[in-house]
């Protein structure tokens, strides 16, 4: 397959959330792949570019979300998403349809992120700022849902609500800092399970690991996260696998 001449457009994720829903079911994913492959047989470069653009736009926010959770820096996440899109363009010939397209693209993206983290030896990220996206991540990892961001849970100005928000903010900060402390591979599997909400089979496909080891790796990652939280002075983290 000849990649389109146009590079993917710069990633501009939604300002509201770093992890919007893609909304593509499996049939739609198949349609997008077939559209790209059909366009490669056409003489029109514009037709090929349109097919690629439709596919990449359908997934760019989700791929950005993966990158953001791994590096927690918007600019670096955009660059890594761009790199992942190039890898997708270059490697779509190798996609055999055994896994869902979204799972395969997440695998490509996660490999880009892990390669970056290993090369730069980024085991901790300097920033402890908690963005709206970061709060969502912390809520997912700790099993507390969205955590009740601004504008949720009671009337503004009520003291108990204000105290609750402060406590939730502190919990988010601690979980995010702890996530930066654990190994990138452990961060990756927690991101896929608790943020991307992938099942064990999809996680095995995304990380190219045996299905039988997924649950044990999740357990070890959550133990590492709990230990990191405790080392920061936090209490017991609710990170048990419920299945």
Backbone bond lengths (Angstrom), bond angles and torsions (degrees), N, CA, C in turn:
res aa  C-N    CA-C-N  psi(-1)  N-CA   C-N-CA  omega(-1)  CA-C   N-CA-C  phi
1 X - - - 1.459 - - 1.515 109.93 -
2 X 1.280 117.56 134.98 1.458 121.51 178.69 1.517 109.34 -92.39
3 X 1.348 118.38 118.78 1.460 119.80 179.97 1.517 110.47 -62.21
4 X 1.330 117.48 150.73 1.455 119.96 178.13 1.502 110.70 -64.82
5 X 1.324 115.24 151.32 1.458 118.44 -179.68 1.526 111.26 -67.35
6 X 1.319 116.06 -34.12 1.456 119.92 -179.02 1.525 109.99 -72.61
7 X 1.305 117.11 131.41 1.452 121.03 171.98 1.525 108.25 -74.50
8 X 1.362 117.49 157.11 1.459 118.80 176.66 1.514 110.84 -56.14
9 X 1.326 115.74 144.42 1.454 119.53 178.70 1.521 109.49 -65.86
10 X 1.349 118.17 149.94 1.458 120.49 178.98 1.514 110.89 -53.41
11 X 1.323 115.17 138.86 1.452 119.95 -176.68 1.515 109.47 -72.95
12 X 1.319 116.05 127.11 1.453 122.08 176.77 1.519 107.98 -126.51
13 X 1.343 118.30 79.07 1.452 120.34 -177.16 1.514 111.42 -64.89
14 X 1.324 114.55 157.57 1.453 120.65 179.37 1.510 110.08 -57.72
15 X 1.341 116.09 135.78 1.459 120.03 -179.94 1.517 111.41 -71.57
16 X 1.322 117.31 -22.74 1.457 120.26 -174.98 1.523 111.68 -74.78
17 X 1.334 116.57 -42.68 1.453 120.68 -177.23 1.518 108.91 -145.89
18 X 1.313 116.63 148.17 1.459 120.20 176.30 1.516 111.65 -86.12
19 X 1.330 116.85 -8.28 1.453 118.56 -175.67 1.524 111.55 -132.70
20 X 1.361 120.20 60.48 1.445 121.25 178.51 1.515 110.47 -69.28
21 X 1.315 115.43 156.75 1.446 119.86 178.56 1.523 109.96 -70.36
22 X 1.335 115.84 139.17 1.455 120.19 179.93 1.513 110.59 -75.62
23 X 1.336 117.34 -42.25 1.448 120.83 177.13 1.513 114.71 79.95
24 X 1.333 118.97 9.43 1.462 122.07 179.08 1.516 108.84 -99.97
25 X 1.350 117.48 122.77 1.448 119.19 173.84 1.526 108.51 -85.95
26 X 1.320 115.45 -179.77 1.468 118.90 -173.88 1.523 112.26 -62.65
27 X 1.334 116.53 -37.57 1.468 119.43 179.36 1.526 111.29 -64.02
28 X 1.326 116.60 -38.51 1.458 120.31 178.88 1.526 110.38 -67.25
29 X 1.321 117.03 -37.79 1.460 120.11 177.69 1.530 110.72 -62.62
30 X 1.326 115.92 -42.04 1.468 119.81 177.64 1.521 110.45 -62.41
31 X 1.329 116.05 -41.26 1.468 120.01 179.66 1.521 110.95 -61.41
32 X 1.326 117.10 -42.33 1.462 120.59 -178.73 1.528 111.22 -63.41
33 X 1.336 116.56 -42.63 1.467 119.78 178.73 1.518 110.53 -64.21
34 X 1.320 116.44 -45.04 1.465 119.82 -178.95 1.521 111.27 -64.60
35 X 1.337 116.79 -34.52 1.461 120.00 178.55 1.523 111.08 -65.02
36 X 1.341 116.52 -41.22 1.466 120.05 178.04 1.523 110.31 -64.96
37 X 1.316 116.40 -45.80 1.467 119.33 -177.71 1.523 111.79 -66.24
38 X 1.330 116.15 -36.51 1.466 119.00 176.65 1.521 110.78 -67.07
39 X 1.344 116.65 -38.17 1.463 120.61 -178.54 1.522 111.62 -66.10
40 X 1.340 117.05 -29.04 1.464 119.67 179.63 1.528 112.09 -64.49
41 X 1.334 116.26 -21.54 1.469 119.83 -179.53 1.524 112.44 -88.91
42 X 1.335 115.74 -4.08 1.460 119.98 -179.44 1.524 110.15 -89.72
43 X 1.332 117.45 151.76 1.468 119.91 179.97 1.524 113.00 -77.35
44 X 1.318 117.28 -11.83 1.462 120.64 -173.37 1.524 111.90 -87.66
45 X 1.344 118.71 115.64 1.468 120.38 174.04 1.520 111.86 -60.50
46 X 1.332 116.89 -33.03 1.465 120.15 -179.51 1.521 110.85 -64.30
47 X 1.329 117.20 -39.32 1.466 120.61 178.89 1.522 110.67 -65.08
48 X 1.324 116.65 -40.36 1.462 120.03 178.08 1.522 110.69 -64.76
49 X 1.316 115.82 -42.74 1.464 119.74 -179.85 1.525 111.27 -63.63
50 X 1.349 116.81 -39.79 1.472 119.85 179.93 1.524 111.13 -64.58
51 X 1.328 116.76 -41.21 1.464 119.98 -179.66 1.529 111.02 -64.52
52 X 1.326 116.18 -43.30 1.461 119.55 177.84 1.521 111.21 -64.80
53 X 1.323 116.46 -41.43 1.460 119.66 -178.74 1.523 110.98 -61.50
54 X 1.333 116.85 -41.64 1.463 120.02 179.66 1.528 110.74 -62.11
55 X 1.324 116.46 -43.35 1.463 119.59 -179.18 1.529 111.22 -65.38
56 X 1.325 116.34 -47.93 1.464 119.54 -176.06 1.521 112.03 -67.58
57 X 1.331 117.04 -38.82 1.460 119.52 178.81 1.522 111.65 -64.70
58 X 1.333 117.06 -30.64 1.460 120.41 -179.45 1.528 112.10 -66.07
59 X 1.337 116.49 -24.58 1.458 119.65 -173.59 1.524 114.56 -121.24
60 X 1.333 119.23 -4.32 1.460 118.64 -170.22 1.530 112.48 -63.57
61 X 1.331 118.62 -36.62 1.463 119.07 -179.68 1.528 111.45 -68.51
62 X 1.328 116.25 -37.49 1.462 118.82 178.44 1.523 110.83 -67.22
63 X 1.317 117.06 -41.19 1.462 120.04 178.66 1.524 110.65 -66.96
64 X 1.334 116.11 -38.50 1.466 119.38 175.29 1.528 110.02 -60.37
65 X 1.338 116.76 -41.15 1.460 119.87 179.14 1.516 112.19 -59.03
66 X 1.330 117.10 -41.68 1.467 120.91 176.76 1.527 110.09 -60.48
67 X 1.320 116.06 -47.96 1.471 120.30 -178.43 1.521 111.34 -64.21
68 X 1.327 116.48 -41.47 1.466 119.34 -178.55 1.522 111.03 -63.03
69 X 1.331 116.80 -42.55 1.458 119.23 -179.74 1.523 112.01 -66.50
70 X 1.318 116.90 -26.43 1.456 119.72 -179.58 1.524 112.54 -81.56
71 X 1.329 118.43 -34.79 1.470 119.97 -175.26 1.524 113.55 -117.14
72 X 1.329 117.56 -18.10 1.464 123.54 177.27 1.528 113.32 51.89
73 X 1.297 115.06 38.96 1.455 120.95 174.05 1.519 106.62 -139.72
74 X 1.347 118.37 115.96 1.468 120.29 -172.74 1.519 114.01 -57.10
75 X 1.328 117.34 -43.80 1.462 119.54 -177.59 1.527 111.27 -66.57
76 X 1.330 115.99 -44.65 1.459 118.96 178.60 1.530 110.75 -65.77
77 X 1.324 116.66 -37.01 1.468 120.17 178.33 1.523 110.87 -63.51
78 X 1.328 117.42 -39.36 1.470 119.75 177.52 1.528 110.97 -63.95
79 X 1.336 116.07 -42.19 1.469 119.29 179.10 1.528 111.36 -63.33
80 X 1.324 116.55 -42.51 1.459 120.08 -179.95 1.524 111.33 -67.94
81 X 1.333 116.61 -35.85 1.466 119.55 176.17 1.517 110.14 -63.08
82 X 1.322 116.21 -41.72 1.462 120.43 177.20 1.531 110.79 -60.96
83 X 1.333 116.19 -43.93 1.465 119.97 178.19 1.527 110.91 -61.95
84 X 1.334 115.87 -40.74 1.466 119.87 -179.84 1.522 111.22 -64.65
85 X 1.333 116.90 -39.07 1.463 120.02 178.66 1.526 111.19 -63.55
86 X 1.322 116.41 -39.54 1.467 119.66 176.80 1.529 109.80 -62.46
87 X 1.343 116.61 -42.14 1.466 120.18 177.81 1.527 111.14 -62.30
88 X 1.330 116.68 -38.04 1.462 120.34 177.88 1.526 110.17 -62.99
89 X 1.336 116.16 -45.70 1.469 120.61 178.91 1.527 110.54 -60.07
90 X 1.326 115.53 -44.36 1.465 119.79 -177.12 1.527 112.62 -71.64
91 X 1.337 116.33 -26.91 1.458 119.03 -171.28 1.508 116.60 -110.32
92 X 1.338 118.32 5.84 1.462 118.68 -176.03 1.524 111.95 -62.32
93 X 1.328 117.57 -27.19 1.469 120.07 176.04 1.527 111.65 -58.94
94 X 1.331 116.47 -29.47 1.466 119.98 -177.99 1.521 112.35 -83.49
95 X 1.334 117.47 -9.10 1.467 120.26 179.19 1.518 108.76 -74.12
96 X 1.340 116.12 118.69 1.467 120.47 -173.70 1.518 113.88 -104.19
97 X 1.333 117.51 0.71 1.457 119.99 176.20 1.512 115.18 83.07
98 X 1.324 118.80 0.11 1.467 119.42 179.96 1.525 111.20 -68.94
99 X 1.315 116.86 -36.16 1.463 121.90 172.91 1.525 108.37 -104.46
100 X 1.315 116.48 162.63 1.459 119.20 175.12 1.521 109.70 -63.71
101 X 1.312 115.37 151.53 1.462 119.75 178.73 1.521 110.65 -57.12
102 X 1.336 116.93 -43.57 1.464 120.12 -178.83 1.523 110.90 -60.95
103 X 1.334 117.48 -39.91 1.466 120.63 178.50 1.524 110.69 -64.65
104 X 1.323 116.45 -43.27 1.466 120.37 178.84 1.523 111.02 -63.16
105 X 1.322 117.47 -42.16 1.463 120.62 -180.00 1.523 111.12 -67.33
106 X 1.326 117.57 -37.21 1.461 120.21 175.76 1.523 110.00 -64.33
107 X 1.330 116.69 -39.05 1.467 119.94 177.19 1.524 110.75 -61.04
108 X 1.321 117.49 -46.42 1.464 121.34 177.76 1.527 110.00 -58.74
109 X 1.326 116.10 -45.55 1.467 121.21 -177.83 1.518 111.37 -65.57
110 X 1.330 116.86 -43.71 1.460 120.01 179.84 1.523 110.80 -63.56
111 X 1.326 117.53 -38.55 1.469 120.14 177.16 1.524 111.43 -62.69
112 X 1.332 116.63 -38.61 1.468 120.55 176.88 1.527 109.86 -62.61
113 X 1.332 116.62 -44.64 1.467 120.40 -178.89 1.527 111.45 -65.74
114 X 1.324 116.65 -45.96 1.461 119.83 -178.90 1.523 111.42 -64.65
115 X 1.320 116.98 -39.13 1.461 120.28 177.11 1.524 110.43 -61.35
116 X 1.324 115.95 -42.04 1.464 120.70 178.94 1.527 110.66 -63.30
117 X 1.332 116.71 -46.76 1.458 120.18 -176.86 1.526 111.54 -66.36
118 X 1.310 115.78 -38.75 1.465 118.17 179.58 1.518 111.58 -68.43
119 X 1.321 115.10 -41.46 1.466 118.79 -178.25 1.516 111.06 -65.11
120 X 1.289 116.65 -42.34 1.463 120.98 -178.10 1.524 112.58 -86.83
121 X 1.341 116.19 -6.61 1.463 121.24 -178.90 1.522 111.09 55.62
122 X 1.338 114.09 44.67 1.457 119.13 -179.40 1.524 109.05 -90.19
123 X 1.308 116.60 90.45 1.448 120.79 176.40 1.528 111.47 -94.96
124 X 1.301 115.59 -17.25 1.464 120.61 173.43 1.506 107.95 -136.22
125 X 1.327 115.15 140.67 1.456 119.68 174.65 1.513 107.24 -102.52
126 X 1.333 116.53 136.86 1.455 120.00 -171.95 1.521 112.96 -65.36
127 X 1.313 116.84 -35.74 1.460 119.52 -173.61 1.511 111.21 -75.83
128 X 1.326 116.39 131.52 1.456 121.61 173.82 1.516 110.45 -109.85
129 X 1.325 116.43 11.03 1.456 119.39 179.74 1.509 109.58 -64.49
130 X 1.302 116.43 138.07 1.453 121.34 179.54 1.507 108.42 -104.38
131 X 1.339 115.32 111.43 1.455 120.07 176.89 1.503 108.87 -89.31
132 X 1.320 115.99 175.71 1.466 120.15 176.05 1.513 109.80 -59.66
133 X 1.355 117.49 -40.43 1.442 120.78 -179.53 1.522 110.19 -66.46
134 X 1.329 115.65 -40.91 1.446 118.75 -179.82 1.511 111.83 -62.90
135 X 1.334 117.74 -37.69 1.447 120.91 177.30 1.507 111.30 -60.95
136 X 1.320 117.33 -40.21 1.452 120.87 178.20 1.521 110.08 -62.34
137 X 1.332 116.45 -42.08 1.460 120.87 179.07 1.526 110.01 -60.85
138 X 1.339 116.81 -48.71 1.453 119.72 -178.17 1.517 110.96 -60.23
139 X 1.323 116.84 -41.23 1.451 120.21 179.08 1.507 111.50 -61.21
140 X 1.337 116.61 -41.04 1.461 119.82 -179.82 1.523 110.95 -67.57
141 X 1.329 117.36 -43.31 1.454 120.24 -176.71 1.519 111.10 -65.71
142 X 1.335 118.41 -39.88 1.457 121.16 -175.94 1.508 112.53 -87.33
143 X 1.330 117.65 -2.64 1.449 119.97 178.28 1.502 113.56 76.75
144 X 1.334 117.97 19.73 1.457 120.85 -177.47 1.503 112.56 -102.64
145 X 1.349 117.14 12.97 1.459 120.10 179.21 1.500 110.95 70.66
146 X 1.313 116.46 -145.13 1.450 121.62 -176.75 1.513 111.74 -73.53
147 X 1.337 116.16 -19.24 1.452 118.96 177.73 1.501 113.61 80.62
148 X 1.337 117.68 2.97 1.452 119.67 175.98 1.495 112.79 67.27
149 X 1.300 117.66 72.08 1.456 121.43 -179.55 1.505 112.01 -71.54
150 X 1.335 117.99 -174.05 1.455 121.71 179.06 1.511 110.91 -54.42
151 X 1.317 115.25 134.17 1.455 119.60 177.76 1.508 113.25 92.00
152 X 1.343 118.17 3.07 1.452 119.67 178.37 1.508 109.97 -121.02
153 X 1.330 114.86 151.06 1.455 119.97 171.03 1.502 114.81 76.95
154 X 1.313 117.51 77.43 1.453 120.15 171.88 1.496 114.12 89.23
155 X 1.340 115.00 176.72 1.457 120.40 -178.17 1.514 111.09 -81.13
156 X 1.331 114.14 146.16 1.462 119.37 177.54 1.513 108.98 -65.53
157 X 1.332 116.36 143.19 1.446 120.41 174.65 1.511 114.11 95.02
158 X 1.340 118.49 -10.81 1.454 119.51 178.34 1.518 109.11 -77.95
159 X 1.331 116.91 128.86 1.460 120.92 -172.93 1.522 113.39 -58.83
160 X 1.359 120.49 -44.53 1.469 118.22 179.04 1.523 112.70 -58.76
161 X 1.350 116.17 -38.72 1.459 119.03 178.80 1.522 110.86 -65.29
162 X 1.331 116.65 -41.00 1.460 120.36 179.17 1.528 110.64 -62.09
163 X 1.338 116.75 -43.63 1.460 119.93 178.88 1.521 111.03 -64.01
164 X 1.327 115.42 -39.12 1.456 119.15 178.69 1.514 111.79 -63.20
165 X 1.331 115.94 -39.97 1.467 119.37 179.38 1.523 110.79 -65.09
166 X 1.336 116.59 -40.10 1.461 120.21 178.80 1.528 110.35 -62.65
167 X 1.338 115.84 -43.93 1.459 119.41 179.82 1.526 111.38 -63.77
168 X 1.340 116.33 -41.30 1.462 119.29 178.97 1.521 111.00 -65.09
169 X 1.342 115.56 -38.73 1.465 119.43 179.14 1.524 110.79 -63.04
170 X 1.325 116.21 -42.22 1.460 119.74 178.49 1.525 110.84 -64.79
171 X 1.339 116.23 -39.81 1.465 119.44 178.32 1.519 110.67 -63.23
172 X 1.334 116.29 -41.70 1.467 119.99 178.24 1.520 110.80 -60.73
173 X 1.324 115.65 -46.11 1.461 119.59 -178.99 1.531 110.67 -58.35
174 X 1.323 115.28 -43.42 1.457 119.01 -176.93 1.529 111.20 -67.44
175 X 1.337 117.28 -42.71 1.461 119.84 -179.66 1.522 110.50 -65.63
176 X 1.323 116.80 -41.93 1.460 120.01 179.71 1.524 111.14 -63.96
177 X 1.334 116.21 -40.94 1.460 119.10 178.06 1.526 109.98 -65.12
178 X 1.328 116.50 -40.81 1.464 120.13 178.80 1.525 111.32 -64.76
179 X 1.331 117.62 -38.72 1.461 120.29 178.19 1.519 111.28 -62.04
180 X 1.324 116.86 -33.50 1.460 120.11 177.66 1.530 111.94 -71.70
181 X 1.336 116.87 -20.38 1.459 120.62 -176.74 1.525 112.79 -84.84
182 X 1.330 117.56 -25.47 1.462 118.63 -175.29 1.525 110.85 -82.78
183 X 1.318 115.74 166.57 1.462 121.75 -178.03 1.533 110.70 -60.13
184 X 1.332 118.35 142.14 1.468 120.41 179.68 1.522 113.91 -55.71
185 X 1.344 117.70 -34.60 1.463 119.42 178.59 1.523 111.00 -66.64
186 X 1.329 116.77 -35.98 1.457 119.95 176.38 1.525 110.71 -70.45
187 X 1.316 116.03 -39.52 1.462 120.07 176.06 1.526 110.35 -61.06
188 X 1.330 115.49 -38.13 1.462 120.00 -178.63 1.519 111.41 -63.53
189 X 1.336 117.14 -46.23 1.462 118.70 -175.37 1.522 111.11 -70.72
190 X 1.343 118.15 -32.86 1.461 119.92 175.38 1.523 111.07 -69.56
191 X 1.319 116.70 -36.11 1.465 119.97 177.01 1.521 110.61 -62.74
192 X 1.320 117.12 -45.43 1.465 120.39 -178.90 1.521 111.49 -66.32
193 X 1.331 116.86 -39.17 1.463 119.83 -176.80 1.521 112.20 -78.21
194 X 1.325 117.31 -49.81 1.457 120.97 -168.70 1.516 114.28 -95.29
195 X 1.323 117.51 -22.10 1.466 120.08 178.79 1.523 110.52 -103.70
196 X 1.331 116.62 -52.10 1.461 119.98 178.47 1.528 112.13 -76.69
197 X 1.326 117.70 -16.82 1.467 123.17 176.94 1.529 111.69 61.27
198 X 1.328 116.63 37.81 1.459 120.36 177.49 1.528 110.02 -79.29
199 X 1.334 116.43 148.26 1.458 119.29 174.21 1.529 109.11 -80.70
200 X 1.336 115.95 174.75 1.461 119.93 -173.93 1.524 112.03 -61.10
201 X 1.332 116.59 -39.80 1.464 119.32 -178.52 1.529 110.70 -63.75
202 X 1.331 116.90 -43.78 1.463 119.94 179.88 1.527 111.34 -66.97
203 X 1.334 116.55 -36.13 1.468 119.44 176.81 1.529 110.16 -63.71
204 X 1.328 116.14 -42.61 1.466 119.85 177.80 1.520 110.87 -59.84
205 X 1.337 116.57 -41.80 1.466 120.72 177.91 1.522 110.69 -65.94
206 X 1.337 116.57 -43.76 1.463 120.39 -174.93 1.521 112.28 -66.90
207 X 1.335 116.49 -35.99 1.465 120.27 -177.73 1.523 112.92 -100.53
208 X 1.343 116.35 -2.63 1.467 121.53 179.58 1.525 110.65 57.12
209 X 1.338 115.14 51.75 1.458 121.35 178.05 1.526 108.28 -127.44
210 X 1.342 118.09 158.77 1.466 119.88 178.77 1.525 111.25 -61.84
211 X 1.321 116.10 141.72 1.462 120.88 -179.45 1.521 111.37 -57.54
212 X 1.337 116.42 -38.17 1.456 120.12 -176.41 1.518 114.70 -66.09
213 X 1.331 117.80 -16.65 1.469 120.07 -178.40 1.523 112.99 -96.15
214 X 1.323 117.51 -6.45 1.467 119.76 -173.19 1.521 111.35 -62.48
215 X 1.338 117.08 -50.57 1.463 119.59 -175.81 1.521 111.48 -62.15
216 X 1.342 117.39 -41.35 1.464 119.66 -179.88 1.520 111.17 -66.35
217 X 1.330 116.79 -35.58 1.471 119.14 178.26 1.523 111.07 -69.19
218 X 1.324 116.80 -38.20 1.462 119.59 175.68 1.525 109.76 -62.13
219 X 1.327 116.59 -44.02 1.464 120.79 179.32 1.524 110.63 -59.24
220 X 1.337 116.78 -47.62 1.468 119.67 -179.51 1.525 111.43 -64.69
221 X 1.334 116.67 -37.55 1.467 119.64 178.70 1.518 110.72 -64.47
222 X 1.334 116.56 -39.91 1.464 119.37 179.92 1.529 111.41 -71.64
223 X 1.328 116.62 -33.29 1.454 119.23 173.50 1.527 110.51 -63.55
224 X 1.329 116.33 -42.14 1.466 120.05 177.75 1.519 110.80 -63.35
225 X 1.334 116.35 -41.30 1.460 120.09 178.47 1.521 110.48 -63.89
226 X 1.337 116.80 -43.37 1.462 119.90 178.51 1.525 110.65 -60.96
227 X 1.334 115.95 -43.22 1.454 118.90 178.92 1.518 112.43 -62.95
228 X 1.328 116.51 -39.00 1.466 120.05 178.45 1.521 110.78 -65.28
229 X 1.334 116.32 -40.88 1.468 119.84 178.29 1.522 110.28 -62.79
230 X 1.340 116.34 -44.28 1.462 119.48 -179.90 1.524 111.54 -64.69
231 X 1.330 117.18 -34.68 1.465 119.66 178.81 1.521 111.99 -67.78
232 X 1.328 115.51 -22.24 1.461 120.54 177.37 1.522 112.03 -88.12
233 X 1.326 116.14 0.06 1.459 119.38 178.57 1.506 113.89 96.48
234 X 1.346 116.77 9.44 1.454 119.59 179.81 1.510 111.25 -82.95
235 X 1.320 114.95 167.41 1.453 120.41 178.02 1.499 110.58 -83.14
236 X 1.300 115.82 -158.07 1.451 121.03 179.77 1.507 109.37 -72.45
237 X 1.369 116.71 126.87 1.460 120.61 178.70 1.506 111.04 -87.48
238 X 1.306 116.93 136.52 1.456 121.18 176.03 1.507 107.88 -85.97
239 X 1.315 115.95 93.39 1.453 119.75 -177.75 1.521 111.84 -135.07
240 X 1.350 116.85 23.51 1.457 119.79 -178.93 1.507 110.96 -74.24
241 X 1.336 115.12 145.06 1.465 120.89 174.60 1.510 107.49 -76.72
242 X 1.313 116.63 125.41 1.454 121.06 -171.76 1.504 113.42 -88.16
243 X 1.374 117.94 -15.96 1.450 118.36 -176.84 1.522 109.85 -68.81
